[in-house]
Amino acid sequence: MFSSDEDHELEIEAEELMMSNFSEDTKLIGSPTIRPTSSQCVNSKVLSSNSVECDSDSDSLNNENTIYTSPVISNKKFGHGSTGKSTIYVWLLSSFAAIGGFLFGYDTGVISGAMLLLKDKFSLSSFWQEVIVSVTIGSAFLSALIGGYLNNKFGRKPVTLVASFVFTAGAVVLAFASNVTMLVIGRVILGIGIGFASMTIPVYIAESAPVHLRGRMVTVNTLFITGGQFIASTMDGGFSYIKPDGWRYMLGLAGLPSLIQFCGFIFLPESPRWLISKGREKEALEILIKLRGTPHVETEILEIKQTAEMESVHINKDGNTFVRILKTPSVRRALIVGCGLQLFQQLSGINTVMYYSATIIKMSGVSNQQTAIWLAALTAGINFLFTIVGVWLVEKIGRKKLIMGSLTGVIVSLVVLAVAFQLAAFNSPEIFPRTIEPSNNNTCSLYRSCESCIENANCGFCYTGSGSSINGSCLVTDPKENDHSDYGECQNTSLSGVLWAYDYCPTSYSWMAIFGLVLYLMFFAPGMGPMPWTINSEIYPIWARSTGNSLSAATNWISNLIVSMTFLTLTETLTKYGTYWLFVGIAILGLVFFGVCLPETKGCKLEEVEELFAQPWRTCREKSRQQYSSLENRSPS
């Protein structure tokens, strides 16, 4: 997993020879296709191999067809000025930082199984289930917005430390929760930590990683997310046998990895790019030497410094970063793409699959609670394994191809899920009343199929038999515990041959729904899972990186909130299959959006990606295609 480039020593010698040909003041070679800023025009120390046109009119700085970037020294092997050297230390840094992703994933995965136990413990309605899931997302949305300012002001490292501490506190509250109010408070605290981590960690890793490994390292964060989901699901399975308080262990153990991250991060460095942007060049140099494993980092330092100096001029001029983003066409386009990536990731239904995977499996007709939880753990394991595929592919085929292929597979999977639930609904067992209801409770007896019966939260399906020989009736659920009826044969579920289905219907199409669920994760995990975070970490210039990632992460969380808050309600109003057909339509819109607006960023330095968005959408797409072909030809085998 750890790598360094071939011929690296030759590159260093070539770089030293080239640098020796210039004086201290003339080390930068500018590209002939780049127009310099006014500060560069005044400073005659910038040397170009071709003539560079300077605008004396300061208004030309606002011309949206002009690209402002720093001159770079070319590196033949990568074509983008990378030193191409990586060390075990940079992988250690990336892995420790990605524990924040693990925490995000653990929370997403653990609530799926814990919710089945919480629902029984506190007699939770669909509304309160949605609240407990969604308050975390809501607080994550708000903290992600605030996180942009905190990252700019205090740096990536302090915000990550705060995120770890807050998450640990939230896990402790949940472990000792004695009522629904404490559950909600604990979930809110967790959300604050998750929100800070979700927008900080990808930026921190991207700013520390060498260009040829950046995509892979940021994708490692998503690998930790899916790993966290898998570990959480196995915890759910193991602790589901401990009743009534197994959920306490499920939720409380999240505090251990966050405590480990807090302790480890104390010894990790700040982002070198953030340090340079704050004028702390000596610290940045020491850190970059350690990260690259070589003292020859002058080129990278100079490029980052040049870009930071040019951007500081515009920051002073425009003031508010968000206003400047809106005024800068290339960054505005990048923000639209970044937020669009996060929006369609969530609206394609991923977190309904992760938050409610055990519930979906029960909806598909699996009766045993422990079986449903273990099947959910299996799906989380598949998600984790196929994220590894994404880590391997991201630097081989590129971001755009990976995400387009992934979303196409997601659409097919959603169609399978929709058809599975539709077939189950259309072939729902009929009701044959066998029990005379009390006169004051006659609502449930009006239903004529299992599907319509269980859509009423006060009713359940009591049946015997299996397959096509099911014989059942719709009975009122016990108001205190929903695992048996209020009267009749299912009042005592220990009776031999009698089964009680509160929130599912027995069906022969269970296999199809589970297959659709597995297929969904197989396609989602390599591309749609990691790529929105990877691409967002690299498409903004340094002055807009924290704010851009903050806004895109907030988009992720608000759309996540909308989907998770409405999923159970949608399944009750649009039906289960109608909800998945809705996701199919949204995913198709996302595929069109990515095809039109998303450029390829594979192999580009962070200081260069801005150029991809500096032209109109069509031109930008063509430029991206040409650059991608060039990179394919120049990349090492």
N, C-alpha and C positions, 0 to 999 in steps of 0.2 A: 504493500500500500504506500510505503514511503518511497519517493523517487527523486532523482536528480537527473539533469539532462546530460546526454553524451556530448563530448567535445567542450565541456564547460570551461576547462582550463584554457583551451585555445581561444575561446570567446573573450575571456578576461584579458589575455595577452593582446588580442586585437584591439580591445577597448582601450587598454592602457596606451598602446601605440598611437591610436587615433587621438586620444585626449592629450597626449604629449605634444601634438602638433599645434595646439592652441594655447594661447596665454590664459591666465586665470579669468580674464574678463570675456573671453570669446570661446566658451566651451559648447555653446548650443548651436546646433545646425537647424535652421527652420525649414519647414516644408514650403515649397513654392506655391502650393495650393491654398495656403492659409493666410488670411489677412490679419495683421497684428492689431492690437489695441493701441489707443493713443499713447499709452505709457511706453509701449514698445517702440513706437515711432519716434518718441523723444529720446529714448535710450538707443544710441547708435551702436551699443556694444553687442547687440544681437546680430550675429553673422548669418548670412543666407547664401546658399549655393546658387540661387537665382535671385533676380531683383524682386523686391517686395514692395507692393504699392502701399503707401501710407496716406491715410485720410487726414487732412488738417482740420476738416470740419468734424467737430465732436458729435454732430447729429448722426453721422454715419455709424456710430456705435449701436444705434437702435435699428439699423437695417436688418430685417429678419432673414435676409439671404446671406448674411455674413456669418462666418463661423469663427468663433473666438476660442482658441485653444493654445496650449503651450507648444513651442517647438520641441521636437524630441530627437534623441539620437537613435538611429536605427539599429536593430539587432537582426542580423540576417536569418538567424535560425527561426525566430518567432515572428519577425517582421514588425515587432511592436515594442521594442526596447526593454523587454524583460530580461532580467539576469538569468532566469531559468533555473535557479538553484533553490532547493527546498531542504528542510532539515526535520529531524524527528521532533524538534522543539515546536515547529509551526503546526505539526499535526497534533501534538499534545495540547497546544493552545486551542486549536480548533475543537478538539474532543471535549476539553473542559468547558469551553463556551457552549458547546452543543448540549450540555446537561440541561440548559434552559429549554431546549427543544424537547428533551426527555420529559421534563416536568409538564410542558404543554400537552404532550402526547399521553402521559400518564393520567392527567385529569380528564382528557377526552375519553380515554378508554375505560377508566375505572367507574365513571358515573353510569355507564351502560348497564353493568351488572349490579352495581350498588342500588340503582333505582328500583330494581325488582324487589329487593329487600326493604328499602325505604318505603316503597308503596304499601307494603304489607304492615310495616312497623307503625307508620303514621297515618295509614288510610288515606293516602294522597290521591286527589282527583287529577284528571289530565291537566287542569290549569296549574296546580301546585307542582306537578312534575315538570312542566314547562318552565315555571318560575325558578325552580332549583337549578335546572340546567342553564337557564338563560341569564340569571343575574351575574354569573361568572363572565359570560360573554359581554354583557353590558359594561361591567366595570373594566374589563380588558380593553374595550373600545375607548373609554375615557382615558385610561392610563396610557394607551398607545398614542393618543393625541398629545397628551402632556409630555410623553417620553421624547418627542422630537426636540422640544425646547430644552429639556434636561440633558439630552445627549450633546447638544450644541454648547450648552453652558458649562457642564461639569465633566463631560467625556463619557466614553462607552463603559469603562470599567466601573466607576461609581454607580451608574444606573443598574448594571448587572448585579452588583453586590446588594443594592436595595431590593431588586427583584427577588433574589434568593432568600433574603431575610423575610420579606413579606410573605412569600409562598410558604415558608416554614411556619410562620405564625398562623396562616390560614389553615394549614393541615392540622395543627394542634387544636384549634377551635373545633374543627369538624370531628376530630377523634373523640372529643368530650361533649359533643352536642347532645342535649337532652330534649330538644323540641324543634319544631319547624323553624322558629325564629333564629335559633343558633345555627341551624343548617344554612339558612339564607345568608347570615352574617359571615360565616366561614367561607362560603362560596364567593361572596363579594371580595373578601380579602385575597383569596386565591386569584381572582380575576385581575386584581391590580398587579400582582407579581407577574402573571402570564402576559399581560399587556406590555409591560416594560420589556420583558425578555423577548417577546415576539418581534418587536421592531428594532431592538438593539443588537441581538446576537448575529443575525445575518450581515448587518453592516460591519460589525466588529471583525467577523471572520473574513469578509470580502476585503476590508482595508488592510488586513494583516497577511493575506495569502499572496503568493506569487501568481502572475497572470495565467500561467499554463495550468495551474491547479485550482484557480479560484472557483470555477463552477463546481468542481468535484468537492471542494471543502465546504462550500455553502450547502451543497446537497447533503453532506454528512449531517448537518443540522436537522434536515427532514428525516434522515435515517434514524436519528435519535428520537424524533417525534414518533415515528411508527414503532420503534423499539419500545418506547414508553407505553404506547397503546397495547402492544403485545404483552409486556410484563404486567400491566394493569389488568388485562383480561385473564391472565393466569392467576393473578391474585384474587380476582373476582371468583374464579372457579374454585380455588382452594378454600377461601373464607366463606363461600356460600353455604357450606355445611355447618358453620358455627352460627347457631341461632340462639337468641334473636339479634345478637350484636356483631355479626360478622362484618357488617358494613363499616363499623368503626375502624377495624384494622385496614380495610380496603382504602378508606379515605385518609386515615392518619399516617400511614406509611409513606405517603408522598413527601413528608417532611424530611426524610433521610437523604435522598439525593440532593434536595435543595440545600441542606446543611453542608453536604460534601462540596457542592459548587461554591458556596459562600467561603468556605475555608480555603479551597484551592485557588479561587480568584484573587485572594489577597496577594498571592505571589506571582500573578500573571501581569504582563505589562499593559499599558494603555495603547490604543491604536496609534501607529506612527503617523498616519495621515492627519489625525485629529491634533496631535502634538505639533506638527509643522504648521497647521492652520492657526495655532495659538502662539507661534513664534518660538516653540521649545525644540529647536533643531538638534541640539546636542543629545537630548534624551531620545529623540526619534532616530538619530543615527545609530546610537548604541543598540536600540531595540531592533532596528532593521538588520544590522549586522548579525545579531543573534538569530533572527528569524530566517535569514537567507544562508547563514552558515559561511559567509565570506565577507571580508572587509571591503570588497569592491562593489559598493552600493551607491557610488557617487551619481551615476546616471539616474537611478530611480529617485534619489533624494532631490536632485536638481529638477527633475520633471514635476515632482509633487510640489516643490517649493515654488517653481515658476507658475504653476496653475493656481496655487493658493494666493500668490501675490496679485495675479491678474484678477482673481475673483474678489479679493478684498476691496479692490477699487470699485467694483460694481456694487458690493454690499454697502459701502459707505454712500454711494450715490443713490441707491434705491431704498435703503433702509430695511423695511420689513421683508423677510425672506419669502413669505407666501406671495406677497405682491410682486416681488421680482420673478418668482416662478411663473405667475400668470402673464407677466410682461415679456418673458423670454420664450419665443415660439418653440425652440427645440426642447426646452425643459418642460414646457406645458404639454407638448405632445408625449414626452416620456411619462409624465404624471398620468395622463389619460390611459396610456397603455398599462402602466403599473397598477393603477386602480382597477382597470378592466380585468386584468389577470386575477386579482384577488376576488373581485366580484363574481366572476364566472366560476372560479374554483368553488366558492361556497354555494352559488345558486344551482350548481350541477348536483347538489344533494349530498356531498361527502359527509358532513357532520350529522346529518340525519342517520346515515349508515353507521357512524361511529358512536354517537350518543345513544342511539336507540337500536343498536344491532341485535341485542338480546331480545328486545321487544319485537323487532321485525321478525326474528326467527320464531318467536311465540305466535305472532300474527299469522305466520305461514302454516301453522298447524302443529308445531312441536309442543307437546303438553307439559313435559317435565321441566321445572324451573332450572335445575342444575344442568340438564342437557342443553338447554337454550344458552346458558352462560358459557359452557365449554365450547359450544359451536361458535359463539361470538369470539372466544379466545382463538379458535382456529382461523377465523376470518382475519383477526388482527395479526396473526402470525404470517398469513399470506401477504398482507399489506406490508409488513416489515421486510419479508424476503424480496418482494418485487421492487421495493425502494432501493435495495442494493443494485438491482438491475439499472435503475436510474442513475446511481452514482457512477456506474461503469460506462453508461452510454452518453452522459452529458457532455463530455469532452471529445467524444468520438463522432457523433452524428449532429451535435449542436442542439441549442435550446429549442428553436422553432420546430424542427422536424419531430423532436421528442414530444413536445406538448401537443402538436397537431395529431400525431398518431395516438397519443394517450386519450385525447378527448374524443376521437372517433370511436375508440373502443369503449369509452364510458357511455356514449350514446347507445351503442349496441346493447350494453349491459343493462341500462335503464329500460330499454324496450323489453328485454327478457323479464325484468322484475315486474314491469307494468302488466305484461301478458300473464305472468304467473298469478298475480293477485286478481286479475280480471277473470281468469279461468276458475280460480278458487271461489270467487264471489258468485259467478254464474252457475256453479255446481255446488253451491252451499247446501248442506243437509236440510231437509224439510223438518218441520216441527210436528210431532204427534203428541198432543197433550195427554199426559197420563195421571196428572195430579190436579185435583180440584183446588183452585186458588182461594184464599180468604177473600171475602167480598170487598174488603177495603184495599186490596192489592190486585187489580185486574189489568194493569197496563201491559205487563210482560206477556200475558196470554194472547194479546192481539197479534203478535208477530208470527209469521208463517215460515221463516227460514232462520237458520243459525246466524247468518251474516247480519240480518236486520236486528236480531235479538241482542247480539253483543255490542252493537253500536250504541245501545242504551247503557250508560254506566251503572244503572241500577238493576240490570238483568244479566243472567248468565245462561249457558247452555248445559243442560244435564242430559247425558246420553249413555247408551250402551252400544257395543258393537264397534265395527271399524269398516273402512272402505265404503262399499255401496250399501252395506247392511246396517247403517247407523240408525238408531231409533232414539230420538231425543225430544226434550221439551224445554221451553223457555221459562225460567223461574226467577223470582226476585232474589237478589243477592242479600246476604246477611249485612245489615247496616254497619256492623262493627268490624267484620273480617270478610274480605271478598274471596276467600278460598273455599267457601261453601254457600249453599243457598239458605234462605231464611226459613224454609219449610220444605217438605217433600223428601224424595229419595236422596237428593244430594245435600241434605242438611247434615248428614253424616257421611263424609266422603270415604270412610274406611270400608263401606259396604262393598263387597266383592262384585266386580263387573260394572260398577257405576262410576262415571267420570264427570268432573265438573270443569267446564271451560268458561272462564270469566272474560278473557279478552282475546280469544282466538276461536277459530272453528276447525274441527278436524277435517283434513282434506288430503287427497292423494297427490296434490300438486306442491307439497312442501319442498320436495327435492328441487323443483324448478326455481322457487324463490331463493333457496340457499345457493343454488348454482349461479343465479343472477348476481347475488351478493358477492360471491367469490370472484366471479368474472369482473365485476365492477372494480374491486380492489386490485386485481391483477393489472388492469389497464390504468387505473387512476394513480397507483403508487409510483411508477417510474417517471411520469411526466407532470400531470396536473397537480400532484402533491408537492413536489419540491420546486418546480420551475417558477411559479409566481414569486416565491421568496428569493430564489437565486437571481432571477432577472431583475427584480426590484433592487437588489443589493448592488447592482452594477450599472444601472442606466442613468443615474443622476450625477451631476458634477458635485464636488465635495461640499460646496456651499449649500447645495439643496439636498444632500444625501440624507441627513437626519430628518428634515421636514418631509421630503418625498416619501421616505420609508414609513414615517409616522402616519402620513395621510393614507398610504396604501394599506398599511396594517390596520388602521382604523376602518377602512373600507371592508377589509376582510372580516373584522369583528362585527361591524354593524350588519353586514349581510348574513353572517353566521347567526347573529342574534335574531334576525327576522325569520330565517329558516327554522331554527330550533324552537322559537317561540310559537311558530305556526304549524309545525309538522303534524303533531297529534290532532290539532284542530282541523287541519286540511284533510287528514285521513277520515275524519268524521263527517266533513261537509262535502268534499270532492270524492270521497271513497279512497281506499288505499291505492287502487290502480289508477284513479284519476290524478292523484298526487304525483305518481311517477311519470305519467304522460306529460304532466306540466314540466317536470324536470327535463324530460326529453326535448321539449320545445326550447327551453332556455339554453340547454347545452348546444343545440344546433346554432342558435344565435351567437354563442361564444365561439364556435368553430369558424363562423364567417368573420367575426371580429378579429380573431387571431390571424386568419389568412390575409386580411387586408392591412392590418395595422402593426403587426409584430415584426420587427427586424431581427436578424441574427446577431447575437453579441459574442458568439464563441471566438476566443482568441484576441479580443480587443482589450486594451488596457483601460482602466477606469477613467483615465484622463482623455481617452479617445472616443468612448461610446457616445458622447454628446453629439458628435458629428453625424451619427446615424439618424438622429432625429431633427437635423438642421434643415431638411428639405421637406416639401409637401409629402403626404402619405405615399402617393404612387412612386415618386422619385426616391423617397426613403426606402421603399420596399425593393426597388431595382438596385439601388446602391448596396443594400444589405446582401442581395443575392450575388452581386458581382464580388463583394468583399469576401463572402463565404466561400465562393469558388476559388478565390485567390488564396485564402487561408488553407483550403484543402490541398492545394498544390504545394504550399510552402511548409506545411506542418511536417514534423519528423515522423517517420514510419514507426 
